[in-house]
């Protein structure tokens, strides 16, 4: 038996044991009365996350499963992830996001902006779709589900966010137009300081107070300045810092996991009350974004590759930025919950969509090239 199969068997064993404990009466131990089922669920997710790496078809889910392990940890033992010796851990959100955005900037170049000139139709359609479909879907879902005001604002906030950084990887796996994907992510990111606060004021102003100018500055310091610094670093040190190329993806993944861990710990009580509804809402939001993004691009007679790209760029949001903005608003435990749930979900659905499209031939008999 290979080590990966052994890990999967171990994962199943711990899952069965954890469920049995929950059904028959949990065991508590230690001064803080830690629940044994929590330990077993965490081990289940960790073993599963490593075990699936031995299978190419499921390897892409490893990081998302690790996020689920982090969420489980903070749900069972939130007391360890709110503060340490009086220092609130959510104060690390902004510097972590700035590091992640700097890493994003180091992966960019002026060629990403040239894509706007090369693919104007795709960029215009994709950007308009992203900043109309997702915000309006968020507003609709917030009202349909009748969430408490600050939770509703969080649903709208994730809808108003720019394209998610993971969308480029998903586009590549889905055999979509990678150049267009990178360009759309870049353009939406640089438009975020203007469009995100204005959309939030328009759509979420009835739920929470939105300070447009402050939010513009928050997004600028969290996203724009670090990305520009990364661009400058890339221009002058391209190919001279291989250690950074290897380190940044790991730092980015760890940073996002940490942010979700802290948000979940802070918002645990709210999640226990409305967690299932938020999961359903986020799933509808995300998948409807894919669907509407794809068919709206089809209406403009775009190539299949471009339609796939726009579907992915519309449906995948920058949850890390949304979480950071929620923290700057002082509402990470409420407004920050929807982004924390949306992020892992979109990675799961995005991986599934990419896998399906990867196996589906691209046919464009009736479509015209992007102008």
C-alpha positions as CSV (number, residue, x, y, z in Angstrom):
1,X,0.0,0.0,0.0
2,X,1.4,3.4,-1.0
3,X,1.8,6.2,1.6
4,X,-1.0,8.1,-0.1
5,X,-3.4,5.2,0.1
6,X,-2.4,4.7,3.7
7,X,-3.2,8.3,4.4
8,X,-6.6,8.1,2.8
9,X,-7.4,5.0,4.8
10,X,-6.3,6.8,7.9
11,X,-8.5,9.8,7.0
12,X,-11.5,7.5,6.6
13,X,-10.8,5.9,10.0
14,X,-10.6,9.2,11.8
15,X,-13.7,10.5,10.1
16,X,-15.7,7.4,11.2
17,X,-14.3,7.8,14.8
18,X,-15.2,11.5,14.8
19,X,-18.8,11.0,13.7
20,X,-19.2,8.1,16.2
21,X,-18.0,10.4,19.0
22,X,-20.5,13.2,17.9
23,X,-23.4,10.7,17.8
24,X,-22.6,8.9,21.0
25,X,-21.4,11.7,23.2
26,X,-18.1,13.6,22.9
27,X,-15.1,13.2,25.2
28,X,-13.6,16.3,26.7
29,X,-10.1,16.6,28.1
30,X,-7.6,19.1,29.4
31,X,-8.1,22.3,31.3
32,X,-10.0,23.9,28.4
33,X,-12.1,20.8,28.0
34,X,-11.0,20.3,24.4
35,X,-13.4,18.0,22.4
36,X,-11.8,14.8,21.1
37,X,-14.1,14.8,18.0
38,X,-12.5,18.1,17.0
39,X,-9.0,16.6,17.1
40,X,-10.2,13.7,15.0
41,X,-12.0,15.9,12.4
42,X,-8.8,17.9,12.0
43,X,-6.6,14.9,11.6
44,X,-9.2,13.6,9.0
45,X,-8.8,16.7,6.9
46,X,-5.0,16.9,7.2
47,X,-4.6,13.2,6.2
48,X,-7.1,13.7,3.3
49,X,-5.3,16.8,2.1
50,X,-2.0,15.0,1.9
51,X,-3.5,11.8,0.6
52,X,-5.2,13.3,-2.4
53,X,-1.8,14.7,-3.6
54,X,-1.0,11.2,-4.8
55,X,-3.8,11.3,-7.4
56,X,-3.5,13.8,-10.2
57,X,-7.3,14.2,-10.7
58,X,-7.7,15.3,-7.0
59,X,-4.3,16.9,-6.3
60,X,-5.8,20.4,-6.9
61,X,-8.2,20.0,-4.0
62,X,-5.4,19.6,-1.4
63,X,-5.1,23.3,-0.5
64,X,-8.9,23.7,-0.2
65,X,-9.0,20.6,2.1
66,X,-6.3,22.2,4.2
67,X,-8.5,25.3,4.5
68,X,-11.3,23.1,5.8
69,X,-8.9,21.8,8.4
70,X,-8.2,25.4,9.4
71,X,-11.9,26.2,9.6
72,X,-12.6,23.1,11.7
73,X,-9.8,24.0,14.1
74,X,-11.1,27.5,14.6
75,X,-14.7,26.3,15.0
76,X,-13.8,23.8,17.7
77,X,-11.1,25.8,19.5
78,X,-11.7,29.5,18.7
79,X,-10.1,30.7,22.0
80,X,-6.6,30.1,20.6
81,X,-7.1,32.2,17.4
82,X,-8.6,35.5,18.6
83,X,-5.7,36.9,20.6
84,X,-2.3,36.0,22.0
85,X,-1.2,37.7,25.3
86,X,-3.7,40.5,24.6
87,X,-2.6,41.1,21.0
88,X,-5.5,40.6,18.6
89,X,-4.4,38.4,15.7
90,X,-6.7,40.1,13.2
91,X,-4.3,43.0,13.3
92,X,-2.1,40.9,11.0
93,X,-4.7,40.9,8.2
94,X,-3.5,44.0,6.4
95,X,0.3,43.3,6.4
96,X,-0.4,39.7,5.3
97,X,-2.5,40.9,2.4
98,X,0.1,43.5,1.5
99,X,2.7,40.7,1.3
100,X,0.4,38.6,-0.8
101,X,-0.4,41.5,-3.2
102,X,3.3,42.3,-3.5
103,X,3.8,38.7,-4.6
104,X,1.1,39.1,-7.1
105,X,2.9,42.2,-8.5
106,X,6.2,40.3,-8.8
107,X,4.4,37.9,-11.2
108,X,3.1,40.8,-13.4
109,X,4.7,42.8,-16.1
110,X,3.9,45.6,-18.6
111,X,2.7,42.9,-21.0
112,X,-0.3,42.3,-18.8
113,X,-1.4,45.8,-19.5
114,X,-0.7,45.6,-23.2
115,X,-3.4,42.9,-23.2
116,X,-6.0,45.6,-22.8
117,X,-5.0,46.9,-26.3
118,X,-4.7,43.5,-27.8
119,X,-8.0,42.2,-26.5
120,X,-10.3,45.3,-26.0
121,X,-13.6,43.4,-26.5
122,X,-12.8,40.7,-24.1
123,X,-11.5,43.1,-21.4
124,X,-14.5,45.4,-21.7
125,X,-17.1,42.6,-21.7
126,X,-15.3,40.8,-18.9
127,X,-14.8,43.9,-16.7
128,X,-18.4,45.1,-17.2
129,X,-19.8,41.6,-16.4
130,X,-17.6,41.3,-13.3
131,X,-18.6,44.6,-11.8
132,X,-22.3,44.2,-12.6
133,X,-23.3,40.5,-12.3
134,X,-21.5,39.7,-9.0
135,X,-22.5,42.9,-7.1
136,X,-26.2,42.6,-8.2
137,X,-26.2,38.9,-7.4
138,X,-24.8,39.7,-3.9
139,X,-27.4,42.3,-3.3
140,X,-30.2,40.0,-4.4
141,X,-29.0,37.1,-2.3
142,X,-28.6,39.3,0.8
143,X,-32.2,40.4,0.5
144,X,-33.7,37.0,-0.5
145,X,-32.0,35.2,2.5
146,X,-32.9,38.1,4.8
147,X,-29.5,38.0,6.5
148,X,-28.7,40.3,9.5
149,X,-27.5,43.7,8.2
150,X,-23.7,43.2,8.7
151,X,-23.8,39.6,7.3
152,X,-25.8,40.9,4.3
153,X,-23.2,43.6,3.8
154,X,-20.5,40.9,3.7
155,X,-22.4,39.0,0.9
156,X,-22.5,42.2,-1.1
157,X,-18.8,43.0,-0.3
158,X,-17.6,39.7,-1.8
159,X,-19.7,40.5,-4.9
160,X,-18.1,43.9,-5.3
161,X,-14.6,42.6,-5.0
162,X,-12.2,42.3,-8.0
163,X,-11.3,39.0,-9.7
164,X,-9.7,36.4,-7.5
165,X,-6.0,35.6,-7.9
166,X,-6.8,31.9,-8.2
167,X,-8.7,32.5,-11.4
168,X,-5.6,32.5,-13.5
169,X,-4.7,29.0,-12.5
170,X,-8.2,27.8,-13.0
171,X,-8.3,29.4,-16.5
172,X,-5.1,27.6,-17.4
173,X,-6.5,24.3,-16.3
174,X,-9.8,24.9,-18.1
175,X,-8.0,25.6,-21.4
176,X,-9.3,29.1,-21.4
177,X,-7.6,32.3,-22.6
178,X,-4.8,32.7,-20.0
179,X,-3.6,36.0,-21.4
180,X,-7.2,37.5,-21.1
181,X,-7.5,36.0,-17.6
182,X,-4.4,37.7,-16.4
183,X,-5.4,41.0,-18.0
184,X,-8.9,40.9,-16.5
185,X,-7.5,40.2,-13.0
186,X,-5.0,43.1,-13.5
187,X,-7.6,45.5,-14.7
188,X,-10.3,44.7,-12.1
189,X,-7.6,44.9,-9.3
190,X,-6.6,48.4,-10.4
191,X,-10.2,49.5,-10.8
192,X,-11.1,48.2,-7.3
193,X,-10.2,51.3,-5.3
194,X,-12.8,53.3,-7.3
195,X,-15.6,50.8,-8.1
196,X,-15.6,48.7,-5.0
197,X,-16.4,51.6,-2.5
198,X,-19.0,53.1,-4.9
199,X,-20.8,49.8,-5.4
200,X,-20.7,49.1,-1.7
201,X,-22.2,52.6,-1.0
202,X,-24.9,52.0,-3.5
203,X,-25.8,48.4,-2.7
204,X,-24.8,47.9,0.9
205,X,-25.3,51.4,2.3
206,X,-28.7,50.4,3.7
207,X,-27.1,47.6,5.8
208,X,-23.9,49.3,7.1
209,X,-22.2,52.7,7.0
210,X,-19.9,52.8,4.1
211,X,-17.1,55.5,4.1
212,X,-16.3,55.7,0.5
213,X,-13.1,57.8,0.8
214,X,-11.7,55.6,3.6
215,X,-12.5,52.4,1.7
216,X,-10.7,53.8,-1.3
217,X,-7.6,54.5,0.7
218,X,-7.8,51.0,2.4
219,X,-8.0,49.3,-0.9
220,X,-5.1,51.4,-2.3
221,X,-2.8,50.6,0.6
222,X,-3.8,46.9,0.7
223,X,-3.7,46.3,-3.1
224,X,-2.4,49.0,-5.3
225,X,0.7,50.1,-3.5
226,X,2.0,46.6,-2.9
227,X,1.2,45.5,-6.5
228,X,3.0,48.5,-7.9
229,X,6.0,47.8,-5.6
230,X,5.9,44.2,-6.9
231,X,5.9,45.4,-10.5
232,X,8.9,47.6,-9.8
233,X,10.7,44.8,-8.1
234,X,9.9,42.5,-11.0
235,X,11.2,45.1,-13.5
236,X,14.6,45.5,-11.9
237,X,15.2,42.1,-10.4
238,X,13.5,39.8,-12.8
239,X,15.3,36.4,-12.8
240,X,17.6,37.5,-9.9
241,X,15.4,36.3,-7.0
242,X,14.5,32.7,-7.6
243,X,14.0,32.2,-3.8
244,X,11.1,34.8,-4.0
245,X,9.5,32.9,-6.9
246,X,9.4,29.8,-4.8
247,X,8.5,31.4,-1.5
248,X,5.6,33.7,-2.6
249,X,3.0,31.0,-3.6
250,X,3.6,29.3,-0.2
251,X,3.4,32.6,1.7
252,X,0.2,33.5,-0.2
253,X,-1.5,30.2,0.5
254,X,-0.5,30.3,4.2
255,X,-1.6,33.9,4.5
256,X,-5.1,33.3,3.1
257,X,-5.4,30.2,5.3
258,X,-4.4,32.2,8.4
259,X,-6.9,35.0,7.6
260,X,-9.8,32.5,7.2
261,X,-8.7,30.8,10.5
262,X,-8.9,34.1,12.4
263,X,-12.2,35.3,10.8
264,X,-13.8,31.9,11.6
265,X,-12.7,32.0,15.2
266,X,-14.0,35.6,15.6
267,X,-17.3,34.9,13.9
268,X,-17.8,31.4,15.3
269,X,-21.1,32.2,17.1
270,X,-22.5,33.9,14.0
271,X,-21.5,31.0,11.8
272,X,-23.3,28.5,14.1
273,X,-26.4,30.6,13.7
274,X,-26.4,31.1,10.0
275,X,-23.5,29.1,8.6
276,X,-25.5,26.8,6.5
277,X,-27.5,29.6,4.9
278,X,-24.2,31.4,4.1
279,X,-22.8,28.3,2.5
280,X,-25.9,28.0,0.3
281,X,-25.8,31.7,-0.5
282,X,-22.1,31.6,-1.4
283,X,-22.6,28.5,-3.6
284,X,-25.4,30.1,-5.5
285,X,-23.5,33.4,-5.8
286,X,-20.4,31.7,-7.1
287,X,-22.0,29.2,-9.6
288,X,-24.5,31.8,-10.9
289,X,-21.4,34.0,-11.6
290,X,-19.9,31.3,-13.7
291,X,-23.2,30.6,-15.6
292,X,-24.1,34.3,-16.2
293,X,-20.5,35.2,-17.1
294,X,-20.3,32.5,-19.7
295,X,-23.6,33.1,-21.4
296,X,-23.3,36.9,-21.4
297,X,-20.0,36.4,-23.2
298,X,-21.8,34.1,-25.6
299,X,-24.3,36.8,-26.4
300,X,-21.4,38.9,-27.6
301,X,-20.4,36.1,-29.9
302,X,-17.0,35.6,-28.3
303,X,-14.7,32.6,-28.8
304,X,-15.2,29.6,-26.5
305,X,-11.9,30.2,-24.8
306,X,-12.8,33.7,-24.0
307,X,-16.3,32.7,-22.8
308,X,-14.7,30.2,-20.4
309,X,-12.2,32.9,-19.2
310,X,-15.0,35.5,-18.5
311,X,-17.1,32.8,-16.7
312,X,-14.2,32.1,-14.4
313,X,-13.2,35.8,-13.9
314,X,-16.8,36.7,-13.1
315,X,-17.4,33.8,-10.7
316,X,-14.1,34.0,-8.7
317,X,-13.6,36.9,-6.3
318,X,-10.7,38.2,-4.3
319,X,-11.9,36.9,-0.9
320,X,-8.7,37.9,0.8
321,X,-9.2,41.6,-0.1
322,X,-12.8,41.5,1.0
323,X,-11.7,40.0,4.3
324,X,-9.1,42.8,4.7
325,X,-11.7,45.5,4.0
326,X,-14.1,43.9,6.5
327,X,-11.3,44.1,9.1
328,X,-10.6,47.8,8.2
329,X,-14.3,48.4,8.8
330,X,-14.0,46.8,12.2
331,X,-16.4,44.0,11.3
332,X,-14.3,41.0,10.6
333,X,-16.5,38.7,12.7
334,X,-19.7,39.7,10.7
335,X,-19.0,41.4,7.4
336,X,-15.9,39.1,6.9
337,X,-17.8,35.8,7.2
338,X,-19.2,35.7,3.6
339,X,-15.8,36.3,2.1
340,X,-14.3,33.6,4.4
341,X,-16.8,31.1,3.2
342,X,-16.8,32.1,-0.5
343,X,-13.1,31.6,-0.9
344,X,-12.8,27.9,-0.2
345,X,-16.1,27.2,-2.0
346,X,-15.0,29.0,-5.2
347,X,-11.7,26.9,-5.2
348,X,-13.7,23.7,-5.0
349,X,-16.2,24.7,-7.7
350,X,-13.5,26.3,-9.9
351,X,-11.4,23.1,-9.8
352,X,-14.5,21.0,-10.7
353,X,-15.3,23.4,-13.6
354,X,-11.7,23.4,-14.8
355,X,-11.6,19.6,-14.8
356,X,-14.8,19.4,-16.8
357,X,-13.7,22.0,-19.4
358,X,-10.2,20.4,-19.6
359,X,-11.8,17.3,-21.0
360,X,-14.3,19.1,-23.3
361,X,-13.0,19.9,-26.8
362,X,-13.2,23.6,-27.8
363,X,-15.5,24.2,-30.8
364,X,-16.0,27.6,-32.2
365,X,-17.8,27.1,-35.5
366,X,-20.2,29.9,-35.1
367,X,-18.2,32.2,-32.9
368,X,-16.0,35.0,-34.1
369,X,-12.6,35.9,-32.8
370,X,-12.3,38.5,-30.0
371,X,-11.7,41.9,-31.6
